[in-house]
Amino acid sequence: MSVNTEAYKQLQKELGATTLVAVSKFKSAEDILALYDLGHRDFGENFVQELLIKYESLPKDICWHFIGHLQSNKVKYIVPFIHMIHGVDTLKLLNEIDKQAAKAGVTVKCLLQLHVATEDTKFGLNESELAEAIKQNHENIEVKGLMGMASFTSDEKMIKEEFGKLVNLYDRWKPLMKNFDTLSMGMSSDYKIAIAAGSNMVRIGSLLFGSR
Ligand SMILES: *Cc1c(COP(=O)(O)O)cnc(C)c1O
């Protein structure tokens, strides 16, 4: 078992009202339970197969966050139980989530992922796609806010600028939306910068569970 419970307690203090999503990809059910036993309920996973196995075997009051790149053909497997989908990065995916949510008779909380990093490898909508996604106003989707990732760099100024872009978009849309209250940004390496910029949800893995 490799959960750093000291780091967890320290983080909880430091985060205050910011929601901590403990990113447990590639980590065992035992590791997840170690945090669960400390009262933690929000866990993030990147892969559908892995999530389904964990969902089946772990307590049902865990709030599962899907934070990875979600393929449209796998949406149907997670929609019935997912707490929030962070990585909605295409309009096609948004449509598919709406369709599968209607079938399952649920409303799915989603975060629209914005592309703010310099790397082309990162996923996400651009500003006009964001406007389009919001305009579509799907019946079975509750758009809760935005998610994004900064470039993988040690250049703090650059990270700050990229998070700043997200904050600007979040602040612009928030007054126009109902239940739009979540800005998911910040990981182990950059969560301090993210919180200073205005994040209210961080996704942290390696700091809690060790490297992958
Ligand atoms: C893996 C992952 C994280 C957690 O990364 P750490 O650096 O381990 O904290 C956060 N967000 C996303 C989208 C991830 O894929």
The ligand as an SDF file (V2000), in Angstrom:
LIG
                    3D

 15 15  0  0  0  0  0  0  0  0999 V2000
   -3.4380   11.7600  -14.0790 C   0  0  0  0  0  0  0  0  0  0  0  0
   -4.1940   13.0110  -14.0950 C   0  0  0  0  0  0  0  0  0  0  0  0
   -4.1870   13.8760  -12.9790 C   0  0  0  0  0  0  0  0  0  0  0  0
   -3.3530   13.6540  -11.7470 C   0  0  0  0  0  0  0  0  0  0  0  0
   -2.0130   13.8860  -12.0340 O   0  0  0  0  0  0  0  0  0  0  0  0
   -0.8870   13.9440  -10.8740 P   0  0  0  0  0  0  0  0  0  0  0  0
    0.2180   14.6570  -11.5160 O   0  0  0  0  0  0  0  0  0  0  0  0
   -0.5740   12.5280  -10.5480 O   0  0  0  0  0  0  0  0  0  0  0  0
   -1.4720   14.6710   -9.7310 O   0  0  0  0  0  0  0  0  0  0  0  0
   -5.0000   14.9990  -13.0420 C   0  0  0  0  0  0  0  0  0  0  0  0
   -5.7480   15.2880  -14.1150 N   0  0  0  0  0  0  0  0  0  0  0  0
   -5.7680   14.4880  -15.2020 C   0  0  0  0  0  0  0  0  0  0  0  0
   -6.6240   14.8600  -16.3560 C   0  0  0  0  0  0  0  0  0  0  0  0
   -4.9830   13.3390  -15.2310 C   0  0  0  0  0  0  0  0  0  0  0  0
   -4.9950   12.5700  -16.3260 O   0  0  0  0  0  0  0  0  0  0  0  0
  1  2  1  0
  2  3  1  0
  2 14  2  0
  3  4  1  0
  3 10  2  0
  4  5  1  0
  5  6  1  0
  6  7  2  0
  6  8  1  0
  6  9  1  0
 10 11  1  0
 11 12  2  0
 12 13  1  0
 12 14  1  0
 14 15  1  0
M  END
$$$$
